[in-house]
Amino acid sequence: MRSTRKRLVALLRLKCEFQTSAAPRAESGLPHVNAGGVPCPRGCMHCSEINGCLACKPRLFFHLLRRGMRQTGTCRHDCPPGYYGQRGVDVNRCRRCQLQGCERCFSNSFCTHCLPGFLLHRGKCNDVCPRGFDPHNATSECILRANCVVGSWGSWSSCSRLGSTCGYKWGFETRRRLVQHPESQSDRPCPALRESRRCRMLKRDCQKELLMEELVHRMDQVVTKRHQQQS
């Protein structure tokens, strides 16, 4: 009878000592320790020397780090690749992405980044893009197939034939436009960027044209020579 009473008194005394020693540590912000007195890893509320963290501080995620047959608890601000954070009333956990080919996910049904060799489309990882979509090489995502967008036509060129603007009655004039947005990998190529039409030449006598060009050339030479003499 006396031995039983002594055991109860000893247990109550040990409990009181633990409560009085643990309370100041938690309130003072000192690190938590395991049963062996070793400080817990950062972010842990409770820990074990063998199993690592057992409970995390608020807002942190509890993640089981697997190394072979051993599992060690860790506390993280965000979950590692292949896992997503699931917040709960008592504990926040890192859950493994269950979607095929998924490297990072937002939830158990929505992927945000696929493994190499897969293409992301609306939260799923596919081998090929669905109809109407093309793969984007930089992001490995399926993007909506876009047609080629071109600008407005430019002005018509001078009427010419075989590189000359004289000597013929009829010639051709040309106008062009530029691509503003190229098409994606689709079966629809860009529309024509150049078109020509038949036109009547304004000058048929090349001799007069050549004489006028020669006169302009000589006048330019005279002006250039005078500038050189003045300088």
Long-range contacts (C-beta under 8 A, 24 or more apart in sequence): 41-74, 41-75, 42-75, 43-75, 43-76, 44-73, 44-75, 47-73, 48-73, 55-91, 56-91, 56-92, 59-92, 60-92, 61-85, 61-92, 61-93, 61-94, 62-91, 62-92, 62-93, 62-94, 63-93, 63-94, 64-94, 84-108, 99-124, 99-125, 100-125, 101-125, 101-126, 114-140, 116-140, 134-184, 134-185, 134-186, 135-185, 143-184, 145-184, 145-185, 145-186, 146-181, 146-183, 146-184, 146-186, 147-183, 147-186, 147-188, 148-179, 148-181, 148-182, 148-183, 148-188, 148-189, 148-190, 148-191, 149-179, 149-180, 149-181, 150-177, 150-178, 150-179, 150-180, 150-190, 150-191, 150-193, 151-177, 151-178, 151-179, 151-180, 152-177, 153-177, 153-195, 156-197, 159-199, 159-200, 159-201, 159-202, 160-201, 161-201, 164-206, 165-201, 165-202, 165-203, 165-209, 166-201, 166-203, 166-204, 166-205, 166-206, 166-209, 167-204, 167-206, 168-201, 168-204, 169-200, 169-201, 169-204, 170-198, 170-199, 170-200, 170-201, 171-198, 171-199, 171-200, 171-201, 172-196, 172-197, 172-198, 172-199, 173-197, 173-199
